[in-house]
Amino acid sequence: MIDNAAIFMQNGKNIATERICSINDNVLQSHFHTYYELFYLEKGQRNVVIGNSSYCMEPHDFIVFPPYTMHHSYSAEDVKFERLVLYFQPELISPELQEKFKGDLTPHHMGSDSHKELFHQLLCQMIQEQDSHQDFAHVAMQALLQLIVIGAARAKSNTHQALSEPKMASIISYVHQHYFQEISLDELCERFFISKSYLCREFKRFTCCSFVEYINKIRILHAQRLFVESNKTITEIAIEVGFGSLTHFERVFIKNNNQSPKKFCTQIRKMRDSKNLLTPTAAKLS
C-alpha cells in the first residue's frame, strides 16, 4: 500500500490526509513518524500495537500517535477495513494539546452519536479541502485541524483494554526503559524466567521484528529525537542511545532511514532552527 499522505508530508506539507480501503493489508513492522498521526477507523476491525500494548479498534474508534511513537496495525485474515489517516506537524497545535496527546496512547470513541457524526464529518471535510485545490484550501485545512484535535482531546469515552500479554508487555517496557544499556536475550530470559526460544518467538509475534531489530529501532528513534531536541554531536548521540561505535550507528541508521545520520541531522536541525523550536548554537557533526 502506498501512503500518499506520508509522501505529501515528506515533500514539505504540514497537513495531509487520506482514506484507505483495503483487505489483508497489514503493517508488518513497527514504525514512527516525526509528526502526529490521527488514525480513525471507519469500517471493519483493526488491531493497533503501541509500544508495549495492543488494542482492538472498532468502527468510529480513533487514536492519536504523537511523534516518535512506535506503532503498527493489522487485521485478521480477509477482514475488510476502511480508515482515515490525518498527519500534521507538532507546531500546528498548542503545547497544551501536545501534552494531552503525549500522555494518552489509547484508542477512543465519541460518547454520543452527534459528536461521533460531527467528528467524522470534520475528517471527511478535511479530505475534500485537500482534494479541491481551491483558493485558501490549506487555510481551511488548518482551521479544520484545530476543531478535530480539540474534539479528539475532549473525547472522554475510552473502554479499550490492552490485549497484550502481561509478561511480554513487561519485557518490552523493560527494553524501552533500558534501551541505552547493553541488553541481551540471555539477560531478559533470566530476569523474566522464560526460555530463549519462547522469548524469540513471542517477541517476533508481538513486535513483528526480532529483538535486535526492535532495540535498534528504539535507539534510532531516540537518536532522531535528540537531533531535534539538542545540539549534541552525532558521535555523542550514538553513544548516548546505546551504540558502541559510530560505524555501527551509521550502518543501522541508514538501514532504518535510507539516509545517513549526518544528512538527516543537517536537514532536521535546519528545519528546527528555521521554526525557532530551539535556540540554535554551533553544532559539530562528527
N, C-alpha and C positions, 0 to 999 in steps of 0.2 A: 504494500500500500504506500502510495506517495503522499506525504504530509505536505500539502501545498501551503497551508498556513505557516508551518515551520520554515518553509522556503522563503515566504514573504518576510518573516522575522529576520532570517539570515541576510536578506537583502536590504535591511535597514528600516523596515516598518516597525512602529512601536505598538500597533494593534493588528491582529489578524485572526480570522475565524474561519471555520469550515464545518460543513455537515458531512459525516461519513456514514455510509450504509454498507454493511459487509456481513460475511459469514466465514467462520474458520480463519479469522484474521487476528492472530494472537501476537502480541509483542513479547518476544521470547527472552529479552534481556532488559533488566532494569536500566533506566536512563534518567537523565535530568536535563533541565533547561536553565539558562541564565535569566529567564523571565518567568512570569506567572503563567500557569495553565488552569483554566476553569474547564472541567470535564463534566458535561451534562448528558445523561443517558435518556434518550427519547423513547426507544423501544427495545425490547429484549431483556437480556440479563448479562451482566458483565462483572467479573471479579477484578478488583484492583489490589495491588500489593504496594504498600507504602512503607519503606524502611523494613521494620521487622513485624509488620501487621498486615493482614489481608482482610478484605471486606467483599461482600456480595452486594452489588448495586442493582436496584430495580428501576423501572421507568420513572422518570422525573427526579431521580436522585442526582445530586451533583457533589463534586468535591473540588477544592482549590488546592493546587500544588504550588507552594512557594518556590522561588528559585533555589536550585541546588538540592531539591528533594528527590531522592532515589525512588522511582516508581515504575511499575509496568502493569498492563492489564491483559486479560484473556477471557475467553468464553468457553463453555463446554462445546463439544463437537456438534456441528450442524445447527447451532443456535444463532439465529439472525439477530443483529442489533443495529440500532441507529444512534448516533451520538453527535453532539455538538462540542467542538473544542474552541476555546477562546484564549488566545495568547495576548499578554500585554506586559510592557516593561514596568518595573517597580516604581519608577519616578512618576508614573501617571496616577498613583493613588497615594493617599495621605499616610504618614507614619503610623497613625492610629490603626488604620486598616491593615497595614503591613504587619503590625504586631498581632492583630487579631488572627490573621490567617496563619502566621507563623506558629501560633500555639494551638491550632485546631486542625489536625490532619486526619479527619474522619469524614465520611460521606454525610450529607444532609438532604432533607427534602422540606419543602414548604409545608407549613402546618395546615393551611386551608386551600381549598380548590381555587379560590380567587387569587391568592398570592402565587400559587403554582402557575396559573394561567398567565398572569402578568409577567412573571419571571421568564417563562418560555417565550412569550411574545417579544420581550426585550431582546432575547438572544436571537430570535428569528429576524427581528428588525435590524440587528447588527449585521447579519449576513446580507440582507437586502441593501443596506447602505454600502457595504464593501463592494457588492457586485454592480451597483448602479452607476458608478463613475460620475455621479452628478457633482456639481459645484458644492464645495463645503462638506462633501461626504465624510472626510476624515474628521472634521469638527463635530459632525453629528455622531460619529462613532465614539469620540472621546466623551461626549455628553451621555451617550447610552452606557458607556463603560461605568461611569460614576453611579448610575442608577442600578446597574447589575451588581456591582461589587458591594454596594450598600445593602441591597436585598440579600445577597449571599451572607453578608456579615450579620444581618439581623435574624436570619433563619435559626430558630431555636430547636426545631424538631430534629431529633437525632436518636434513632433507636437501633443503630447499627452496632452489632457486636463483632469484635475481631474474630476471624476464623482460624487464625494461625495457632499452631500447636504451642503450648506454653514453653516447652523445652527449646524448640527451635527459635521462638521469639526471644528467649533469654540469651541464646547463643549469639544471635545476630545483634541484639542490643549490646552484648559484651564487645563484639567486633567494632561497633560504632563508637563505643566509649574508649577503646584501646587501639584504634587503627594505627596510631603513630608509633606503637611499640612493636617489637618482634613477637608475632603471634603465630604459633604452629598448630597444625591439626592435632599433633600429639598432646600439646598443652590443653586444647579445647576438650579432647576426649577425656583427659584426666580430670579436668575441672568439672565437667558436666556428666561424668560417669557413663559414657557411651562408647561404642566401638567406632573405629575409624571408618569402616565400610558403611555403617549406618549414617554417620555424620556426613560423609561424602555424598551418599545417595540423597539424604533428606535436604542437605544444603543446596544441591543442584535442583531438586524438585521445587524448593521454595523460592529460590532466587533466580533460577534459570541460568546460572553460571557456576563455575567451580569456585571453591573457597579462595584460591589465589586470584582469580579474575575479579571476584567481588571486592576483596580488600584493596586491590589495586584501583578499582573504580572509586571506592570511598576515598582513598588517598588523593587521587586525581581531582575528585570533586572538591576536597578541601584545599588543594593547591590552587584551583581556579578561584575559589572564594578569596584566598589570601592575595592573589594577583590583584583583585579588585579592592580589598579592604586594607592593604598595606603597600608599602614601597620596598619591601624586602627583596633581596636578590633572588634569582631563580635557584641558585645553589642553597641559600638559606631556607627557602620554602621546601625544596626537595627533601632536605634533612628533617625539617620540622614535621612533615606529614608522614615520615617513616621510611623513605628510600635511603638505602645505604650508599648509593653513588649517584652522581649526576647523570652518568651514562644510562643507568637503569631507568631513572626517572624520565629521561628524554625518550627512551625507547617505548615505555609504557604510555606516555603522554601522546606520542604520535599515533600509537595503535588505537587509542581511545578517541582522539580528536582529529586525526588526519592532518595535523599541522604541528609544527614544533612548539615547545613551550615558549621560546623566545618570541616567535611570531604572534602567538596568542596573547602573551603578556603585553607586548607592544600595542596591539590593537585594543585590548580591553582597557588598558590604562589611558590610552589616548582618548577613548570614548568616555571613560570615567572623569578624567580631568576636564574635558570639554563641557561636561554637565555639572562641574563643581561638586561632585559627590564626595571628594576628599581633597584636602589642601595638598596640591602636588609638591613634591620635593624631588630632587635629583635621584633617579633610580638607576642603579648599575645593573645591567642584565648580564650576569656572568654565571 
